[in-house]
Amino acid sequence: MLSVFNRPKQVVEERVGEEVVVNAKKNEVVYLYKCRQCTVTLPDKAAKFIVDTCDDLEVRLGSGLMSGTVDVMKSHHIRLIVSAGVTIPTFIVESCDDIEFLLKNVRTQVNAVYLANATNVRVVCPAAPVNTYPLDLPEGCDSSQQCVASWNGDTFTVEAVVREGVGYPTTAAKKKGAEARAEIMKEHLHRMINESVRIGPASTSSPAAASDSSTAVQSSDETSLPPETVLKVPASSVSDDALLSARSQLKPTQTVERHLPVVGVPHRTSRSPPSTAPSGSSTAIRDEEEKKEFFEEPHTLKRKLDLLAKWVRSSKHVIFFTGAGISTSTGIPDFRSGMDTVLETGPGVWELQANRSARPMTAKTVNMLQAIPSAAHMAIVEMHKKGLVKATVSQNVDGLHRRSGLTAEEIAELHGNTNLETCETCKRQYLRDFDTRTACHVFDHVTGRQCDDPGCQGRLMDSIINFGENLPDHELKKAFMHAGQADLCIVLGSSLRVTPAALVPEEVAKNGKLVICNLQRTPLDESASLVIHAKCDNVMTGLVKDRLGLDIPSFKVHRRLQFTSKPSIHKDSHYTISISGLDESSDIPYSFIQGIEVTVSTSNKEVALTVKEKVESEPIEMDFEAKEGTVCHVLVRIHFHGHYGEVPLELQNEITCGKSQQTLWKMSYNPMTGKWETDSATI
């Protein structure tokens, strides 16, 4: 949840009998305090909305909230009207009476209403089968106990809240379901261990390998076991200690372990004991020696880059594996840099959490959406274009690889992308020029938006993978497919401590060359053919520009717009214009338009249509009336989200009414010059 106290606020307090319009910014909290008999309108998106100690208010929400939450506390007779198309995933009502939420669609506009010491709370939806849904407490539930009301398809179900783990709210039914899923996962783990841990005859050619405790432990029992005996481990005892205990009873063996595709388990070294219940701070590096940052001497760095360039030229299947370290030069902090790091972004996120410290005021950081891809990002793009690299596998969620110009086929984003959301029903993907995550709780991925497909309209889910969650199957398979074919893997800026992602470069090291570029040492250094302690930008500039002789392109914002005109299906003698954004290299919808102005005029300058609107969803459609055969001039002025300072852009098109026509516009914006370049093709 967004912290109220760390954000700028717009406070509306002690107003009586007024009509108030709050023009807030996206990063501002709107705080209503001690207001009575007022009408309050919030037309634009804000960070959060709070109603505190108010009486007899009508609140109109014309846009969503960055936090996805409206808090109402110690208030009475409050009516909140949510505009059509706006989703507020979570309402929190505490110590209130007579609270009404007026919605257009109960299925898509709200996910949950949390109640505590709240009476006479109701959801009103004129379009629903039942107009009013009272949110009454379940039988036997104390009014002081927190409850949650959620839509089950027919009505709202109100259940008492129980707390799990570090305090995330859930219900008894959901907890029971989670426990059932945990048992299934435990049985699945048991089955996988039985299938994957096999005992074969000890190798006589490598005594050192036979005595290696990471492979097997010499048994005191001299009775030999038949080859390919399956080690059976009871499901109730599946743990690291149980496996180690079982191994100690065996002859020297070769053991093969298959890892479950769950993110968050630190990659262990001989100095790091098994970890339990992975969380952010639990993956911080605890060994001070491993936090140290190293820098190659200039002559050593030159020699290593010369060798790396030779390997790149001679390799047939090169892949990159990137971590947070490739993005620190863009202003995005990493996770595990120590408190005394030389990086301008300051200590890593988990390091700060582990030390209960705040980021230093001197740290230079930027919003993830405003970060400009680094020289290393752009060098990777150029190597892909020249055919020197087959794939890039990334642990990063910042979306910079996609923004830099890599296509969906060229990259496997193992931990998701903050700009990507997916329909949970039909799996259609949507790219956004904003952060798709709106949920307040770690394992909640509902964004509040819905699929554009009229036949689906399923819920959209953000793609972020949190600790303890399964990695996306398609991305994981793509990564390991390339790892199996690769003869060279170049790691850029990863501590290689989180599996299963870290297993990708480990897989390459079995039969190919592994090169690790990182300031800190990693658990896979001993498996690497080459370790380079230097910043990613220095490595990639020295490799791509100085040794491979390639120009590293400067970053540009690339956009693609689809413009369609066709006869209207609603009215005769009317025509429909449809405008929508697309991904640069695929037909994945890409929402980058914040506002639009459209003017349609005929050849004799008669204006058939003028529209100016804020864009909430795409495609943007509008009808106008004209005679068949009339030639119309269309002027489109696009307003962007402006993360890179994009100025509005005007596009002109000519259409003939009565014909279906489609035009694809390609646009690129240079943040350094502030200018757009455009190109169009009519289909």
ZAMARTOR-880749 format. One record per residue (C-alpha): x, y, z; residue in three letters. Coordinates in steps of 0.25 Angstrom, whole numbers, plus 5000, padded with zeros to 4 digits. Example, Ala and Ser with C-alpha at 12.3 -4.5 7.8 and 13.67 -1.06 7.14 Angstrom:
504949825031ALA 505549965029SER 
! end
This chain:
500050005000MET 500550144997LEU 501050215009SER 500250345012VAL 501350415020PHE 502450395009ASN 501550464998ARG 501150604995PRO 499650624999LYS 498450704995GLN 497750735008VAL 496250775008VAL 495850805022GLU 494650865029GLU 493850905017ARG 492350915019VAL 491250915008GLY 492250934997GLU 492450874983GLU 493950834983VAL 494750794970VAL 496150734974VAL 497150744963ASN 498150644968ALA 499450594962LYS 499750444961LYS 500750444972ASN 499850524982GLU 498950474993VAL 497550534994VAL 497150545008TYR 495750595012LEU 495650635027TYR 494450685035LYS 493650725023CYS 492150725024ARG 490950735013GLN 491950745002CYS 492050694988THR 493450654984VAL 493950624970THR 495350554967LEU 495450564952PRO 496850514950ASP 497650404955LYS 498350414969ALA 499250324978ALA 498150304989LYS 496850354994PHE 496450365008ILE 495250415015VAL 495450435030ASP 494350485040THR 493450545030CYS 491850545030ASP 490850555018ASP 491750555006LEU 491550514992GLU 492950474986VAL 493050454971ARG 494350374966LEU 494550404951GLY 495850324950SER 496650214957GLY 497650224968LEU 499150184967MET 498950104980SER 497650044976GLY 497050074990THR 495950164996VAL 496050185011ASP 494750235018VAL 494950245033MET 494150305045LYS 493050365035SER 491550355033HIS 490650365022HIS 491650365011ILE 491250324996ARG 492450294987LEU 492050294972ILE 493050224963VAL 493050264948SER 492850164937ALA 494150094933GLY 494850134946VAL 495250014955THR 495550034970ILE 496049894974PRO 495949914989THR 495049994998PHE 495450005013ILE 494350045023VAL 494650065037GLU 493750115049SER 492750175039CYS 491250165037ASP 490350185025ASP 491350165014ILE 490850145000GLU 491750114987PHE 491050134974LEU 491650054963LEU 491350034948LYS 491849894948ASN 492049814961VAL 492849704954ARG 493949794948THR 493949914957GLN 494349864971VAL 494949734976ASN 494849744991ALA 494249835002VAL 494949825016TYR 494049855028LEU 494349885042ALA 493349945052ASN 492549985040ALA 491049975039THR 489949995028ASN 491049985017VAL 490449955003ARG 490849944988VAL 489849994979VAL 489849954964CYS 488649994956PRO 489049904944ALA 489249784953ALA 488149674955PRO 487949724969VAL 488049874970ASN 488549884985THR 489549784992TYR 489649805007PRO 490949765013LEU 490449705025ASP 491449635035LEU 491449485035PRO 490649415046GLU 491449405059GLY 492449515055CYS 492849625065ASP 492649765058SER 494049795063SER 494649685055GLN 495149715041GLN 494349655030CYS 494449655015VAL 493349655004ALA 493649604991SER 492849584978TRP 492549434975ASN 491849444962GLY 490449464968ASP 490549544980THR 491549594991PHE 492049495001THR 492549545014VAL 493549465022GLU 494349495034ALA 495849525032VAL 496949445037VAL 498449485037ARG 499549405030GLU 501049415030GLY 501449565032VAL 500049605033GLY 499449595019TYR 497849585021PRO 497149465016THR 495949385019THR 495749245026ALA 495249185013ALA 496449245005LYS 497349195016LYS 496749055015LYS 496949065000GLY 498449105001ALA 498648995011GLU 498048895001ALA 498948944990ARG 500148934999ALA 499848795001GLU 499748774986ILE 501048844984MET 501748754995LYS 501248634989GLU 501748684975HIS 503148714982LEU 503148574987HIS 502848514974ARG 503848594967MET 504948554977ILE 504648414975ASN 504748424960GLU 505948514960SER 506848464971VAL 507448334966ARG 508648244971ILE 509648194961GLY 510948124962PRO 512148214967ALA 513048264957SER 514448204958THR 515148304949SER 514948424958SER 515248394973PRO 515148544976ALA 513748554970ALA 513348434979ALA 513848494991SER 513148624988ASP 512148654999SER 511248734989SER 511048604981THR 511048494991ALA 511548455005VAL 512348325007GLN 511448225014SER 511948135026SER 511148025020ASP 512047945010GLU 510847865004THR 510747914990SER 509447964984LEU 508947924970PRO 509048024959PRO 507848124957GLU 507248094971THR 506248204974VAL 506348284987LEU 505048284993LYS 504748405003VAL 503448415011PRO 502648535007ALA 502548575022SER 504048585023SER 504448665010VAL 505448765014SER 506948795012ASP 507248725025ASP 506448605022ALA 507148595008LEU 508548615014LEU 508248505025SER 507748415014ALA 509048435005ARG 509948405017SER 509448265017GLN 509848245002LEU 511048194995LYS 511848304986PRO 510848334975THR 510548434964GLN 509248504968THR 508348584959VAL 507348684965GLU 506248754957ARG 505848884963HIS 504448934964LEU 504149064956PRO 503849154969VAL 504549284970VAL 505249334983GLY 506149214988VAL 507549274989PRO 508649194981HIS 509449134993ARG 510949134994THR 511749055004SER 511749175013ARG 510249195013SER 509349105020PRO 507949065014PRO 506949175015SER 505549165019THR 504249245015ALA 504949335005PRO 504649485006SER 505349605001GLY 506249635013SER 506549485015SER 507249485001THR 508149605005ALA 509649555006ILE 510049535020ARG 511549505019ASP 512249635019GLU 513349575010GLU 512349544999GLU 511849684999LYS 513149744995LYS 513249804981GLU 514449784972PHE 515049854961PHE 515949804950GLU 517249874948GLU 517249944934PRO 518249844928HIS 517449724933THR 516149774928LEU 516749794915LYS 517249654914ARG 515949594919LYS 515149674909LEU 516049634897ASP 515849484901LEU 514349514902LEU 514249574888ALA 515049454883LYS 513949364889TRP 512849444884VAL 513349434870ARG 513649284870SER 512349244877SER 511049194870LYS 510049214881HIS 510249334890VAL 509249374901ILE 509249484911PHE 508749474925PHE 508449604932THR 508149644946GLY 507949774954ALA 509349824952GLY 509149854937ILE 508149964941SER 508850034953THR 509450134943SER 508050174939THR 507650214953GLY 506950084957ILE 507550024970PRO 507949884971ASP 507649784982PHE 508849734989ARG 509949844988SER 510549865002GLY 510449985010MET 511750045006ASP 511550014991THR 512150114981VAL 510950114972LEU 510250244971GLU 508850184974THR 509350144988GLY 509150014995PRO 508249894990GLY 506749894994VAL 506949765002TRP 508149815008GLU 507449935013LEU 506349855018GLN 507249755026ALA 507949875032ASN 506649955035ARG 507250075028SER 506650175018ALA 507350215005ARG 508350325006PRO 507950455002MET 509150464993THR 508750344985ALA 508350374970LYS 507150294966THR 505950314957VAL 504550264955ASN 504650124947MET 503750184936LEU 504650304934GLN 505950214933ALA 506750224920ILE 507350094916PRO 508750084918SER 509950074908ALA 509949924912ALA 508449914909HIS 508649974895MET 509949894892ALA 509149764894ILE 508149814884VAL 509249844874GLU 509849704876MET 508449644874HIS 508249724861LYS 509649674856LYS 509249524859GLY 510349514869LEU 509349484881VAL 508249384880LYS 507449414893ALA 507449504905THR 506949444918VAL 506649554929SER 506249554944GLN 505849694943ASN 504449754944VAL 504849894940ASP 504449874925GLY 505649934920LEU 506049824910HIS 504749834903ARG 504849984903ARG 506249984898SER 505749904885GLY 505749754888LEU 504549674883THR 503749584891ALA 504449464883GLU 505849514887GLU 505649524902ILE 505149434913ALA 504649524925GLU 504749414936LEU 504149504947HIS 503149584939GLY 503049724934ASN 502449844941THR 501849894928ASN 501249764924LEU 499849704928GLU 499149574924THR 497749534923CYS 497549414933GLU 496449354924THR 496949364909CYS 498449394913LYS 498449514903ARG 499649614907GLN 499549764908TYR 500749864909LEU 500549994916ARG 501350124917ASP 501050114932PHE 501250024944ASP 500149914943THR 500249874957ARG 499149934966THR 498949824976ALA 499249854991CYS 499649714995HIS 500849634990VAL 500149514984PHE 498949594978ASP 499149614964HIS 497849674959VAL 498049804953THR 496549844952GLY 496549854937ARG 495949754928GLN 496149684914CYS 495749774902ASP 495249644895ASP 493749664895PRO 493549514896GLY 494549494908CYS 494549624917GLN 495449544927GLY 496149604938ARG 497549654935LEU 498749614944MET 500049684945ASP 501249594941SER 502149624953ILE 502749494960ILE 502849514975ASN 503749424984PHE 503049284986GLY 502249294973GLU 502449204960ASN 503149264948LEU 502449274935PRO 502449144928ASP 502649204914HIS 503849294918GLU 504449184927LEU 504449084915LYS 505049184906LYS 506149214915ALA 506549074917PHE 506349044902MET 507449144899HIS 508249104911ALA 508348964905GLY 508849014892GLN 509749124897ALA 511249104896ASP 511449244902LEU 510649314913CYS 511049454918ILE 510449494931VAL 510349644933LEU 510049704947GLY 509449584955SER 509849524968SER 509349384963LEU 508749354976ARG 507249334973VAL 506749204966THR 506249154957PRO 506749274949ALA 508149254954ALA 508149114948LEU 508149164934VAL 509549214934PRO 509949084942GLU 509349004931GLU 510249064920VAL 511449044929ALA 511248894928LYS 511648894913ASN 512049034909GLY 512749154914LYS 512149244925LEU 512549384926VAL 512149464939ILE 512249614939CYS 511849664953ASN 512549754964LEU 512249654975GLN 512649504975ARG 511649404972THR 511349254975PRO 511649214961LEU 512949284960ASP 513649154961GLU 512849094950SER 513149214941ALA 514249214929SER 514449364932LEU 514049464943VAL 514149614940ILE 513949704952HIS 513549834945ALA 512249914943LYS 511349864932CYS 511449994923ASP 512949984923ASN 512949834919VAL 511949854908MET 512549984902THR 513949914902GLY 513349794896LEU 512349844886VAL 512949974881LYS 514449964884ASP 514649814880ARG 513449774871LEU 513449904864GLY 511949924865LEU 511250054868ASP 510450064880ILE 509150124876PRO 508550244885SER 507250214891PHE 505950264885LYS 504550244889VAL 503850154878HIS 502350154876ARG 501350094866ARG 499950144864LEU 498850074856GLN 497850164850PHE 496550094844THR 495350154837SER 494150074832LYS 492650084831PRO 491950094844SER 491149964849ILE 490250054857HIS 489650154847LYS 489550174832ASP 490350284826SER 491250284838HIS 492750244838TYR 493550194850THR 494950234853ILE 495750144862SER 497150174868ILE 498050084876SER 499450064880GLY 500249944877LEU 501549884881ASP 502749924872GLU 503049784867SER 501649704869SER 500149724870ASP 500149724885ILE 499349854889PRO 500149964895TYR 499450074903SER 500350194902PHE 499350304899ILE 498850384910GLN 497950484903GLY 497550504888ILE 496950614880GLU 496250574866VAL 495750664856THR 495050614843VAL 494750714832SER 494350704817THR 495050764805SER 494150884806ASN 494650904820LYS 493350864827GLU 493650804840VAL 492950664842ALA 493550634856LEU 494350694867THR 494750614879VAL 495650644890LYS 495750534902GLU 496550474912LYS 496850324908VAL 496450224919GLU 496450104909SER 496750064895GLU 496350044884PRO 495850194883ILE 494650194874GLU 493750304869MET 492650324859ASP 492350434849PHE 491350464838GLU 491750474824ALA 491250444810LYS 491850324803GLU 493050354794GLY 493350484802THR 494850504804VAL 495150544818CYS 496450604825HIS 496750544839VAL 497650624848LEU 498050544861VAL 498750614872ARG 499350514882ILE 499750544896HIS 500650444903PHE 500950404917HIS 502250484916GLY 503250394924HIS 504350444914TYR 503750574912GLY 503050534899GLU 502350664893VAL 500950644887PRO 501050594872LEU 500050634861GLU 499750524850LEU 498950554837GLN 498250454829ASN 497250454817GLU 496150354816ILE 494950324806THR 493650304813CYS 493050174808GLY 494350094808LYS 495050024819SER 496450074821GLN 497650044831GLN 498850124833THR 500050084842LEU 500850194847TRP 502250174852LYS 502850284861MET 504150304869SER 504450414879TYR 505850454882ASN 505950504897PRO 507250574895MET 506650664883THR 505150664887GLY 504750634873LYS 503850524867TRP 504150454854GLU 502950384847THR 502650284835ASP 501350224831SER 500850114822ALA 499350094817THR 498949954817ILE 
! end
